[in-house]
Amino acid sequence: MPTVYLNGAFLSQEEACIPVTDRGFLFGDGVYEVIPAYGGRLFRLPHHLQRLQNSLDGIRLENPLSAGEWEDVLNTLLTHNRDQGGTDNDQGVYLQVTRGSAARRDHSFPATITPTIYAASSPIPPLDPTIEHNGVAAITLNDIRWQRCDIKAITLLANVLLRQQAVEQGAAEAILVRDGQVIEGSSSNIFAVVNDTIITPPKSERMLPGITRDLVLELADKHQLPHRETDVDEIMLAQADEVWITSSTREIVPVTQLNGRSVGDGRPGEVWKTMSRHYRAYKTAVREGLAD
């Protein structure tokens, strides 16, 4: 049985309980992060903790732990669950902070309340080798979410409904479009390759600033691959030579079918293959303690 962290204690998943009056349960009043750990080493932890801080600031909730305390908690959690991570000890850490439990249900913030802190880890499944050869399918859907998607909030019902619609159409992801502009996926960021240039929509309140997204741009810069942040409309996406989705646990996934039509020649592209090699090299450096 995996170990979880809840409000200062490490205990079994079965023992972990929160009050039914918790505002995360009643209102979705909280934020979360997902952090990969490769070989037991947390991946780009400072970047994830900064995004957590930004999300907490966005919902006006004080961070209950310092960066050092978060690091200690998460590393201890990984140690407890080492046997869950397989031979490579690769785990995904989920952490969540809600505003806590109040005496009565009220939309306004309670005057005095203690946040609920929860963290768990589970094995990162190995990448499906068929994806490297075949890629995945995606569809475009109208973005029905709220206007502060830069906050990594636990209120994910719109994302769930959009992703489910994609799954029911045989697709791995829903790519969200607002006012004719491509924003991101239901649980990913979006890249396209146009005339050998890697492009991705610029950051805004309409999208989550992805940690993997930022790393892809860093790697493109380091290895002198043409890239830029720019608005991407539906026509540009439909005509792109390559399309990728990125996230912390899925990493970089090639989209080879979009709305039932082939992207490029219908196979993972050469630019994706190059970026994938650079990303894997970075992961190896993390395992060896040579990168964060």
KAFEN-V524356 format. One line per field, one symbol per residue. psi: psi as a letter, one per 30 degrees, with the letter a starting at -180 (. if undefined). burial: # if it has 24 or more other ideal C-beta (glycine too) atoms within 12 Angstrom, else .. Layout:
psi = ???
burial = ???
This chain:
psi = klklkjhfkklleefkklkfgkfeeefhillllkjljkhgkkjheeeeeeeeeeeeefghkkkflleeeeeeeeeeeeeegeffgaffhklkkkkkklfakleljkelklekkklkkkklllkjkkkjffeeefalkllklkjglaghffkilfigeeeeeeeeeeefgglflkkkkkhfkkdalfhllklljjhgkklkklklfflkjkeeeeeeeeeeeeghkkllklkjleeeefgkelklkkleffcjkkjfkjhglkkbgglkleeeeeeeeeeeeeeeeeeggfl.
burial = .######..#.......#...########################.###.######..#.#.###....##.######.##..##...##############..........#.##########......#...#######.#.#...########.##..##.##....########..##############...####....############.##....#.#.#.##.#.###.####################..###...##.##.###.##..##..#....##
